[in-house]
Amino acid sequence: MPRKKKLATNGSDRIDRESFEPAYAQLANILRHQVATGVFQPGDQLPSESQLVGRYDVSPMTVRRAINLLSDQGVISTAQGRGCFVRGVELGAATFGFKELQDLFSNKQQTQVKLLEARVVSADERTARKLNINPGERVVYLRRLLSIENRPAFYHREYLVYDPTRPVVESEMEVTSLQGLFSGVGETVLKRGDLSIEATILNEEEARQLQVILPSAAFCIEHVFYDLRDKPISWGWFICHSERLRFTTSVGVPRAD
């Protein structure tokens, strides 16, 4: 049976009526702080709505908004007719962002994009499937090397849907480069994208471009980007040495200072 804990009564756990911060946000912060400091532990049941209303002198609507906020943030879970419970650590819910990549390419002066190859080819079955076109249709094949401070960082290969009505190679140089994608600068014809990351081993060509010795582990970041009509416009993959990236995240509620 879940344990019910008493609410903390120190002065910092009070709603500041003169604060610019909404009362529901303050209440959510108070309850989050109590979870982070162990007042409420995973599996514990939070006080009822009426108890929170009485303790903090707020309206039922304020309590509901605070609870909804904590639920959206993954701090608690709600069960119809049973109440609200503190969620435990769920590794399956962990998410990893690309901020490290954004930081790597935040300095335009230190980042260089070298076009190694650009030609029109016929789409094979795999490329056609990724771009939702017919096998044999023409696509633009690009190879690029992205360097940071004159050191090779990412080797990129990509297939673009061929459109003779626009200079696709020139426009895609900025749109699909890591610098443009992760800094959010420049004009773009992209609406969304699907990304996947997997571990791999460099082949001879990749090792030569990245100037590393074989055998070497690497990350492969595969992408499919879609235009404003939700149609695939490019499919490709970035290869980087494993030492270039380190993905970190946090799970659970961080301890309050």
Residue pairs with C-beta under 8 A, 6 or more apart in sequence:
2 43
2 44
2 45
2 85
3 41
3 43
3 44
3 45
4 44
4 45
4 47
5 39
5 40
5 44
7 13
7 34
7 39
7 47
7 51
7 55
8 34
8 39
13 30
13 33
13 34
14 56
15 23
15 26
15 27
15 30
15 56
15 57
15 58
16 26
17 23
19 26
23 58
23 62
24 58
24 62
24 63
24 65
24 66
24 69
25 66
25 69
27 52
27 56
27 58
27 62
27 63
27 66
28 66
28 67
28 69
28 70
30 56
31 40
31 46
31 66
31 70
31 75
31 76
32 70
32 73
32 75
32 253
32 256
33 256
34 40
35 41
35 75
35 76
35 86
35 253
36 253
36 254
36 255
36 256
37 255
37 256
40 46
40 86
41 86
42 86
42 87
42 88
42 89
43 85
43 86
43 88
44 85
44 86
45 82
45 83
45 84
45 85
46 52
46 67
46 76
46 83
46 84
46 85
46 86
47 55
48 83
49 60
49 63
49 64
49 67
50 60
52 58
52 63
52 66
53 59
53 60
53 63
56 63
67 76
67 78
67 84
70 76
70 84
71 77
71 78
71 84
74 87
74 90
74 93
75 86
75 87
75 253
76 84
76 85
76 86
76 87
77 84
77 85
77 87
78 84
78 85
79 85
88 252
89 251
89 252
90 251
91 251
93 251
94 249
94 251
95 249
96 247
96 248
96 249
97 249
98 182
100 245
100 246
100 247
101 178
101 182
101 245
102 182
102 183
104 111
104 148
104 153
104 178
104 244
105 111
105 146
105 148
105 178
105 179
105 182
105 183
106 183
108 179
110 148
110 149
111 146
111 147
111 148
111 179
112 146
112 147
112 148
112 150
113 144
113 145
113 146
113 173
113 177
113 179
114 144
114 145
114 146
114 147
115 142
115 143
115 144
115 173
116 143
116 144
116 145
116 209
117 141
117 142
117 143
118 140
118 141
118 142
118 143
118 169
119 140
119 141
120 138
120 139
120 140
120 141
120 162
121 138
121 139
121 140
121 141
122 135
122 136
122 137
122 138
122 139
123 131
123 133
123 134
123 135
123 136
123 137
123 138
123 139
123 159
124 135
125 135
127 139
127 159
127 235
128 134
128 135
128 136
128 137
130 159
130 224
130 232
130 235
131 139
131 159
131 161
131 224
131 232
131 233
131 234
131 235
132 231
132 232
133 139
133 161
137 162
138 162
139 159
139 160
139 161
139 162
140 159
140 160
140 161
140 162
140 168
140 169
140 172
141 157
141 158
141 159
141 160
142 156
142 157
142 158
142 159
142 160
142 169
142 172
142 236
143 155
143 156
143 157
144 155
144 156
144 157
144 158
144 177
145 152
145 154
145 155
145 156
145 209
146 152
146 153
146 154
146 155
146 156
146 177
146 178
146 179
146 238
147 153
151 211
152 209
152 210
152 211
153 210
153 240
153 244
154 178
154 238
154 239
154 240
154 244
155 206
155 209
155 210
155 238
155 239
155 240
156 176
156 177
156 178
156 236
156 237
156 238
156 239
157 236
157 237
158 172
158 176
158 234
158 235
158 236
158 237
159 234
159 235
159 236
160 168
160 169
160 172
160 176
160 233
160 234
161 168
161 231
161 232
161 233
161 234
162 168
171 187
171 189
172 234
174 180
174 186
174 187
175 181
175 186
175 187
175 188
175 189
175 190
176 190
176 223
176 225
176 234
176 236
178 238
179 185
180 186
180 188
189 227
189 228
189 233
190 225
190 226
190 227
190 233
191 226
191 227
191 228
191 229
191 230
192 225
192 226
192 230
193 223
193 224
193 225
193 226
194 223
194 224
195 221
195 222
195 223
196 221
196 222
197 219
197 220
197 221
197 222
197 247
198 219
198 220
198 222
199 217
199 218
199 219
199 220
199 242
200 217
200 218
200 219
200 220
200 239
201 215
201 216
201 217
201 218
202 210
202 212
202 214
202 215
202 216
202 217
202 218
202 239
202 241
204 214
206 218
206 239
207 213
207 214
207 216
210 218
210 239
210 240
210 241
212 241
216 241
216 242
217 241
217 242
218 239
218 240
218 241
218 242
219 239
219 240
219 242
219 244
219 245
220 237
220 238
220 239
221 237
221 238
221 239
221 240
222 235
222 236
222 237
223 234
223 235
223 236
223 237
223 238
224 232
224 234
224 235
225 232
225 233
225 234
225 235
226 232
226 233
227 233
